[in-house]
Amino acid sequence: MAVVAVWKCDRDGAMFDNKKDAEEHDKMLELAANITALIERNVEGVSEEASEEIGLMLAKRREVLAKACKGKPEELLATEEQDEQSSDENVTPLAANQ
């Protein structure tokens, strides 16, 4: 029997094959939590669920958001279009067991 090392993220229970990916995911979740807190403190009328979704979305797209803040706002929409196209291409149909 083989032993496989995995890293588990405490925040959401996600499992990773290597420490680098686990730490990157943890940093992304920490950023999302901080963005969520910022939204909740500064925007009235936004539900907790909505602010969490916004925080997570911005944290996942932090590199593109940074480019947009540095003078390339078109990057935000270009990435969104690419995500929509790639999500359709990355779907793998699963066959039911017979």
MDAnalysis code that builds the backbone (N, CA, C; Angstrom):
import MDAnalysis as mda
import numpy as np

u = mda.Universe.empty(294, n_residues=98, atom_resindex=np.repeat(np.arange(98), 3), trajectory=True)
u.add_TopologyAttr("name", ["N", "CA", "C"] * 98)
u.add_TopologyAttr("resid", np.arange(1, 99))
u.add_TopologyAttr("resname", ["MET", "ALA", "VAL", "VAL", "ALA", "VAL", "TRP", "LYS", "CYS", "ASP", "ARG", "ASP", "GLY", "ALA", "MET", "PHE", "ASP", "ASN", "LYS", "LYS", "ASP", "ALA", "GLU", "GLU", "HIS", "ASP", "LYS", "MET", "LEU", "GLU", "LEU", "ALA", "ALA", "ASN", "ILE", "THR", "ALA", "LEU", "ILE", "GLU", "ARG", "ASN", "VAL", "GLU", "GLY", "VAL", "SER", "GLU", "GLU", "ALA", "SER", "GLU", "GLU", "ILE", "GLY", "LEU", "MET", "LEU", "ALA", "LYS", "ARG", "ARG", "GLU", "VAL", "LEU", "ALA", "LYS", "ALA", "CYS", "LYS", "GLY", "LYS", "PRO", "GLU", "GLU", "LEU", "LEU", "ALA", "THR", "GLU", "GLU", "GLN", "ASP", "GLU", "GLN", "SER", "SER", "ASP", "GLU", "ASN", "VAL", "THR", "PRO", "LEU", "ALA", "ALA", "ASN", "GLN"])
u.atoms.positions = np.array([
    [0.842, -1.157, 0.000],
    [0.000, 0.000, 0.000],
    [0.905, 1.244, 0.000],
    [0.573, 2.201, -0.870],
    [1.351, 3.429, -0.994],
    [0.812, 4.501, -0.057],
    [1.717, 5.336, 0.393],
    [1.346, 6.468, 1.221],
    [1.431, 7.714, 0.347],
    [0.366, 8.496, 0.337],
    [0.322, 9.705, -0.471],
    [0.185, 10.899, 0.463],
    [1.122, 11.827, 0.338],
    [1.060, 13.037, 1.158],
    [0.095, 14.023, 0.517],
    [-0.792, 14.589, 1.335],
    [-1.710, 15.618, 0.869],
    [-1.731, 16.742, 1.897],
    [-2.043, 17.932, 1.424],
    [-2.169, 19.086, 2.295],
    [-3.618, 19.514, 2.281],
    [-4.155, 19.748, 3.474],
    [-5.547, 20.122, 3.608],
    [-5.632, 21.565, 4.109],
    [-6.443, 22.343, 3.447],
    [-6.654, 23.733, 3.838],
    [-7.636, 23.767, 5.008],
    [-7.247, 24.416, 6.098],
    [-8.101, 24.496, 7.284],
    [-9.369, 25.306, 7.038],
    [-9.285, 26.288, 6.170],
    [-10.409, 27.203, 5.965],
    [-11.604, 26.555, 5.279],
    [-11.336, 25.709, 4.260],
    [-12.464, 25.125, 3.521],
    [-12.351, 23.618, 3.302],
    [-11.295, 23.001, 3.822],
    [-11.149, 21.558, 3.709],
    [-10.647, 21.067, 2.364],
    [-10.254, 21.985, 1.466],
    [-9.735, 21.583, 0.153],
    [-8.426, 20.812, 0.334],
    [-8.219, 19.819, -0.518],
    [-7.028, 18.971, -0.439],
    [-6.127, 19.246, -1.641],
    [-4.799, 19.224, -1.405],
    [-3.831, 19.520, -2.456],
    [-2.698, 18.508, -2.440],
    [-2.120, 18.290, -3.624],
    [-1.017, 17.343, -3.765],
    [0.311, 17.917, -3.306],
    [0.417, 19.255, -3.270],
    [1.678, 19.849, -2.840],
    [1.434, 21.064, -1.959],
    [2.440, 21.369, -1.169],
    [2.328, 22.436, -0.173],
    [2.166, 23.806, -0.830],
    [2.837, 24.039, -1.942],
    [2.775, 25.336, -2.618],
    [1.340, 25.670, -3.036],
    [0.648, 24.724, -3.652],
    [-0.730, 24.949, -4.082],
    [-1.649, 25.164, -2.879],
    [-1.422, 24.434, -1.805],
    [-2.231, 24.576, -0.602],
    [-2.048, 25.957, 0.012],
    [-0.809, 26.427, 0.076],
    [-0.541, 27.748, 0.635],
    [-1.121, 28.850, -0.243],
    [-1.037, 28.702, -1.554],
    [-1.611, 29.684, -2.473],
    [-3.129, 29.755, -2.300],
    [-3.765, 28.602, -2.170],
    [-5.215, 28.556, -1.959],
    [-5.578, 29.219, -0.632],
    [-4.798, 28.962, 0.400],
    [-5.053, 29.551, 1.708],
    [-4.915, 31.070, 1.657],
    [-3.908, 31.568, 0.941],
    [-3.731, 33.016, 0.791],
    [-4.918, 33.630, 0.052],
    [-5.405, 32.945, -0.972],
    [-6.548, 33.432, -1.730],
    [-7.777, 33.515, -0.820],
    [-7.996, 32.503, 0.016],
    [-9.140, 32.508, 0.928],
    [-9.011, 33.590, 1.996],
    [-7.787, 33.845, 2.455],
    [-7.575, 34.914, 3.433],
    [-7.877, 36.272, 2.801],
    [-7.434, 36.480, 1.568],
    [-7.739, 37.720, 0.859],
    [-9.246, 37.870, 0.678],
    [-9.916, 36.790, 0.305],
    [-11.374, 36.826, 0.123],
    [-12.074, 37.207, 1.425],
    [-11.619, 36.668, 2.545],
    [-12.218, 36.986, 3.842],
    [-12.022, 38.463, 4.189],
    [-10.838, 38.994, 3.876],
    [-10.575, 40.403, 4.164],
    [-11.387, 41.326, 3.252],
    [-11.527, 40.962, 1.991],
    [-12.351, 41.749, 1.071],
    [-13.801, 41.721, 1.540],
    [-14.266, 40.552, 1.956],
    [-15.630, 40.411, 2.467],
    [-15.854, 41.328, 3.660],
    [-14.920, 41.350, 4.589],
    [-15.034, 42.213, 5.766],
    [-15.049, 43.688, 5.353],
    [-14.224, 44.051, 4.387],
    [-14.184, 45.423, 3.894],
    [-15.527, 45.823, 3.291],
    [-16.104, 44.952, 2.501],
    [-17.408, 45.224, 1.886],
    [-18.479, 45.379, 2.962],
    [-18.502, 44.463, 3.914],
    [-19.522, 44.503, 4.959],
    [-19.432, 45.760, 5.818],
    [-18.215, 46.283, 6.022],
    [-18.042, 47.500, 6.818],
    [-18.394, 48.767, 6.053],
    [-18.249, 48.745, 4.727],
    [-18.364, 49.975, 3.957],
    [-19.551, 50.070, 3.010],
    [-20.267, 48.980, 2.783],
    [-21.397, 49.009, 1.859],
    [-22.642, 48.548, 2.609],
    [-23.566, 49.460, 2.778],
    [-24.805, 49.133, 3.475],
    [-25.751, 48.366, 2.566],
    [-26.496, 47.448, 3.142],
    [-27.532, 46.744, 2.401],
    [-27.067, 45.518, 1.642],
    [-25.782, 45.186, 1.701],
    [-25.284, 43.988, 1.018],
    [-25.367, 42.826, 1.997],
    [-25.973, 41.734, 1.553],
    [-26.105, 40.575, 2.435],
    [-24.744, 39.931, 2.676],
    [-24.654, 39.177, 3.741],
    [-23.410, 38.476, 4.067],
    [-23.036, 37.507, 2.949],
    [-24.030, 36.805, 2.427],
    [-23.783, 35.847, 1.339],
    [-23.243, 36.552, 0.089],
    [-23.848, 37.670, -0.268],
    [-23.410, 38.408, -1.454],
    [-21.999, 38.959, -1.264],
    [-21.709, 39.486, -0.094],
    [-20.372, 40.036, 0.144],
    [-19.315, 38.931, 0.126],
    [-19.660, 37.743, 0.602],
    [-18.731, 36.614, 0.536],
    [-18.468, 36.201, -0.907],
    [-19.515, 36.174, -1.722],
    [-19.348, 35.824, -3.134],
    [-18.485, 36.853, -3.855],
    [-18.719, 38.128, -3.562],
    [-17.922, 39.189, -4.180],
    [-16.468, 39.079, -3.737],
    [-16.246, 38.878, -2.451],
    [-14.889, 38.748, -1.922],
    [-14.144, 37.591, -2.557],
    [-14.799, 36.457, -2.699],
    [-14.171, 35.287, -3.296],
    [-13.874, 35.516, -4.775],
    [-14.812, 36.131, -5.497],
    [-14.615, 36.404, -6.915],
    [-13.433, 37.346, -7.127],
    [-13.337, 38.412, -6.320],
    [-12.234, 39.355, -6.467],
    [-10.900, 38.714, -6.090],
    [-10.899, 37.880, -5.051],
    [-9.657, 37.218, -4.638],
    [-9.170, 36.245, -5.701],
    [-10.083, 35.529, -6.348],
    [-9.694, 34.590, -7.403],
    [-9.119, 35.316, -8.612],
    [-9.538, 36.555, -8.827],
    [-9.089, 37.327, -9.983],
    [-8.127, 38.447, -9.583],
    [-7.387, 38.249, -8.507],
    [-6.545, 39.311, -7.971],
    [-5.471, 39.794, -8.940],
    [-4.896, 38.899, -9.744],
    [-3.864, 39.323, -10.682],
    [-4.445, 40.254, -11.741],
    [-5.600, 39.895, -12.273],
    [-6.247, 40.714, -13.296],
    [-6.714, 42.031, -12.683],
    [-7.211, 41.982, -11.455],
    [-7.650, 43.182, -10.770],
    [-6.473, 44.139, -10.560],
    [-5.317, 43.588, -10.222],
    [-4.124, 44.419, -10.041],
    [-3.730, 45.099, -11.360],
    [-3.806, 44.372, -12.469],
    [-3.509, 44.963, -13.783],
    [-4.491, 46.088, -14.086],
    [-5.755, 45.871, -13.783],
    [-6.778, 46.886, -14.036],
    [-6.505, 48.138, -13.205],
    [-6.081, 47.966, -11.975],
    [-5.787, 49.109, -11.110],
    [-4.539, 49.860, -11.572],
    [-3.680, 49.195, -12.321],
    [-2.459, 49.823, -12.820],
    [-2.643, 50.447, -14.202],
    [-3.895, 50.603, -14.647],
    [-4.134, 51.321, -15.888],
    [-4.638, 50.502, -17.054],
    [-5.012, 49.250, -16.830],
    [-5.534, 48.405, -17.897],
    [-6.909, 47.850, -17.511],
    [-7.913, 48.733, -17.402],
    [-9.233, 48.273, -16.959],
    [-9.883, 47.271, -17.907],
    [-9.492, 47.283, -19.171],
    [-10.069, 46.348, -20.142],
    [-9.723, 44.896, -19.819],
    [-8.696, 44.678, -19.015],
    [-8.292, 43.322, -18.627],
    [-9.406, 42.592, -17.871],
    [-10.180, 43.332, -17.090],
    [-11.262, 42.707, -16.316],
    [-12.276, 42.033, -17.225],
    [-12.700, 42.716, -18.274],
    [-13.711, 42.160, -19.175],
    [-13.122, 41.110, -20.098],
    [-11.874, 41.280, -20.510],
    [-11.234, 40.296, -21.382],
    [-11.110, 38.956, -20.669],
    [-10.760, 38.981, -19.411],
    [-10.617, 37.750, -18.635],
    [-11.968, 37.077, -18.437],
    [-12.999, 37.859, -18.221],
    [-14.337, 37.304, -18.043],
    [-14.789, 36.557, -19.299],
    [-14.510, 37.128, -20.453],
    [-14.877, 36.472, -21.711],
    [-14.083, 35.179, -21.899],
    [-12.805, 35.201, -21.543],
    [-11.972, 34.003, -21.654],
    [-12.451, 32.919, -20.709],
    [-12.841, 33.296, -19.500],
    [-13.345, 32.328, -18.522],
    [-14.589, 31.627, -19.037],
    [-15.498, 32.393, -19.651],
    [-16.726, 31.807, -20.187],
    [-16.409, 30.810, -21.298],
    [-15.466, 31.150, -22.174],
    [-15.105, 30.264, -23.273],
    [-14.389, 29.022, -22.764],
    [-13.448, 29.205, -21.834],
    [-12.685, 28.060, -21.347],
    [-13.529, 27.137, -20.489],
    [-14.524, 27.671, -19.770],
    [-15.362, 26.804, -18.939],
    [-16.177, 25.856, -19.809],
    [-16.583, 26.299, -20.991],
    [-17.307, 25.424, -21.901],
    [-16.392, 24.339, -22.456],
    [-15.120, 24.669, -22.681],
    [-14.169, 23.725, -23.249],
    [-13.690, 22.708, -22.226],
    [-13.692, 23.057, -20.937],
    [-13.130, 22.202, -19.895],
    [-14.126, 21.229, -19.297],
    [-15.338, 21.204, -19.783],
    [-16.343, 20.306, -19.241],
    [-16.122, 18.905, -19.809],
    [-15.989, 17.937, -18.929],
    [-15.827, 16.549, -19.339],
    [-17.075, 15.791, -18.958],
    [-17.792, 15.280, -19.959],
    [-19.020, 14.538, -19.623],
    [-18.678, 13.237, -18.903],
    [-19.482, 12.896, -17.911],
    [-19.283, 11.670, -17.154],
    [-20.338, 10.657, -17.564],
    [-19.912, 9.439, -17.751],
    [-20.851, 8.371, -18.114],
    [-21.278, 7.670, -16.829],
    [-22.533, 7.365, -16.726],
    [-23.055, 6.662, -15.557],
    [-22.605, 5.214, -15.582],
    [-22.313, 4.699, -14.406],
    [-21.947, 3.278, -14.319],
    [-23.167, 2.412, -14.634],
    [-22.934, 1.397, -15.411],
    [-24.058, 0.531, -15.782],
    [-23.994, -0.781, -15.060],
])
